[in-house]
Amino acid sequence: MNKLIPTDTIEILMLDLLEWVGRKECTYEETMEAWRTSCPRLTVWEDTTDRGLVQRAFVNGRALVGVTPAGFDFIESRRP
């Protein structure tokens, strides 16, 4: 976890990312375009993948991003 940004800020952004990815099928490219940041201290994608909350899968030659069961648990625990 990034020590320069408060944990609650990163977790709020992680929640936003998970909810965004969970709405529809997203390619890795779409996800990176939407969640790109110019701030190297915001490691939302890295933190989310490191915690196993999202995964990439290759389907028909496309890299898709999806929320894992742990990711859905993360959403549910913060949005009861």
N, C-alpha and C positions, 0 to 999 in steps of 0.2 A: 504494500500500500504506500502511496506517495506521502512522505512525511512533511512536505512543504504546504500542502493544501489540507484544511481540516477534514477529518474522516467523514463527517456528516455531509459536507459539500460534495465529496466524491461519491458517496452513497446515493445522494439525491440525483446526481447526474447518471449514475449507473442504473438507477430505477427508471429514469427517463429513457435511456438507451434500451433497456429490456422491454419496456412498454411499446416503444417505437418498433422494435424488431418483431415483437409478438403480434402486431396488428396485421401484418401481411408478409408474404414471402419476399425476402430481400436478398439481393445479391451482395456479395462482399464489396463489390465496387460501389454500389448504391449506398451501402452502410458507411464506407469510408468517406464518400463524398459528403454525406449528410452530417457525419460526426467528426469531420476533420477540424482540427484546431491549430492555431498558430502558437499556442502556448505549450511549450514542452513540459510544463509542470502538471498539466491536466492529462492524466494517463487513464482516462475512463475506459477506453477499449482494452488496454492491457490489463487493468485491474479486473475488469469484467471477465475476460478470458482466463486470467490466472486463477480466478475463483471458480471456474467451471460453470459460469452462469450463461454463457453463449457458446455455440460451437459452429464451426464451418463444416459443410458437407459438400462434396462434389457430386452433382446430379446432372446428367446429360451434358457434361462439359462445362457446367456453370458452378461457380463457388457460391453456395447459398449460406446465409447466416440464420441460425435459429436459436431460440431460447431453450435451454436444457431444463430438465425437471428441477434441478437446483435453482435455476433462474426463476422458474414459476413460483417456487417456494419463497424466494427472495421478494418477489412482487407481492405475493399474498401476505407475507409477514409485515409488509410496510403499507399495504393498501387493503386492510381487512374488509 
